[in-house]
Amino acid sequence: MTAAVSSDQRLFELLRARVPVIAFATHEEARGCETLQRLGRRLPTPKPYYHWTVTSGLIGPPMRPGAAGRAKPDENLAPVKIDGADDIESVLRLVLEAPQPGIFVLKDVHHFLENPIVLRLLRDAVQVLPTLSSAMGRSIVLVSPPPFFSPPDLEKDVAVVEFDLPAEAELDRALLEIDQGRALAHPPKPGVAWKDGQRQKVIEAGLGLTLTEFFNACSVSLARTAIEGREQSIDPKIVASEKRAVIRRSGALDFIE
């Protein structure tokens, strides 16, 4: 039986295979985009990262005219707003008509998938991008909350990846950030007070939460223990209680003790 492939590995495979359009379904936009940047740097030919939102336009390394009138990104400079790429149609045209290598991340695209011009440009990208040389390779990544509902026009053309929730190692790093943050905020006191085995219990209680939900649950625990006059701590029972509340709001699952 083949082992399940993580979302990170699946994304890396799709980027390396130069799949032209990838739908990336996640509630954790910041964490997801950090993953895309990291994977782009791991490619045999590292790809610069660009991201677009309806409020900010396209942001990424400055582009300089290159050979044959093409633009080449200069990754040594700070990211800038790219001229002429404010709306989603202009970004897609830029990717198609003025080729440059890169990972082009378009956020909140689910709001635009009923636009026939956007759909046509994405279908054009599916046909055009694979014909380019590997040096000019690029992928369009559509970031939206799950589940990703693909219009019939795209359902056979788009590779869909649902982002995995944080594993134990990532939650452990989050607790380290909380520890370091509290130590800086309240010197010379140490960070969070941990009792034997409590840290692992907190991590286990947090599995199934997004990173933001986990940070929020930990913050609630620190506030509640202070309000109750106890030593400020991250209580696994409080984290589990916050997780129950998240699950009840979603309506997708029942929490069984």
Residue, then its C-alpha position, 0 to 999 in steps of 0.5 A: m500500500t502506497a504511503a500518503v503523500s504530504s501536501d508539501q511533497r505534493l506541491f513540490e512535485l507539481l512545481r517541479a513538474r511545471v504543472p501550469v495551474i495549481a489550486f491550493a486550498t487552505h484556511e492558513e494563507a500566510r503559512g501556505c504562502e511561506t511553504l510555497q516560497r520555501l518550496g520554490r527555493r528548493l527547485p533545481t532551478p529556484k523560482p522567484y515568488y510573486h503574490w497578488t491580491v485585489t488590494s495590493g496588486l502583484i508584489g515580487p522581485p523587480m523585473r528587468p528587460g532580458a533577452a528577446g524582450r523578456a523580463k528577468p526578476d532580480e531577486n537581490l532587490a526587495p519586493v516591489k509592486i509590479d506596474g501594470a498588474d493591479d487586477i487579476e486579468s492584467v496579472l494573468r496576461l502578464v504571465l502569458e504575454a511577458p514570460q518570466p520564471g516564477i511562482f505566481v500566487l493569486k489569492d482569493v481567486h474563488h471570487f473571480l471564477e465566474n468571470p469568463i475572461v479569467l476562466r479563458l486566461l487560465r485555460d490559455a495558461v494551461q496550454v501555453l505555460p508547458t510549452l516554455s523552456s525550463a529556464m522560463g518555467r512558471s506556475i500559477v497557484l490559486v489560493s482559496p479556502p477549502p474546499f476548492f470548487s472548480p468550475p466545469d471549464l477548469e475541473k480537468d485542467v487544475a491540480v488541487v492540493e489541500f494544505d495539511l494542518p500543522a503536525e506536532a513538530e510545527l506546533d512545538r515550534a509555535l510553543l517555542e515562539i510563545d516561550q521566547g515572546r513571553a521571555l522578552a515581554h517579561p524579563p527577567k522571568p522565564g517564558v511559559a511555566w511547564k510541568d512534567g509532560q505538559r508541553q507534549k499534552v498541549i501539542e497533542a491537544g492542539l492537533g487538528l487546529t490551524l496554527t492561528e487557532f492553536f496560537n489563539a487557544c494558547s493565548v486564551s489559556l495564558a489569560r484564563t490562568a492569570i485571571e484565575g490567579r494561577e501561575q500563567s501556563i498553557d493548560p492542555k485542558i483549556v487548549a482541548s476546550e478551545k478545540r471543541a469550540v472550533i469543531r462545534r462552530s465548523g459543524a463538520l465533526d463531533f468531539i468525543e472525549 
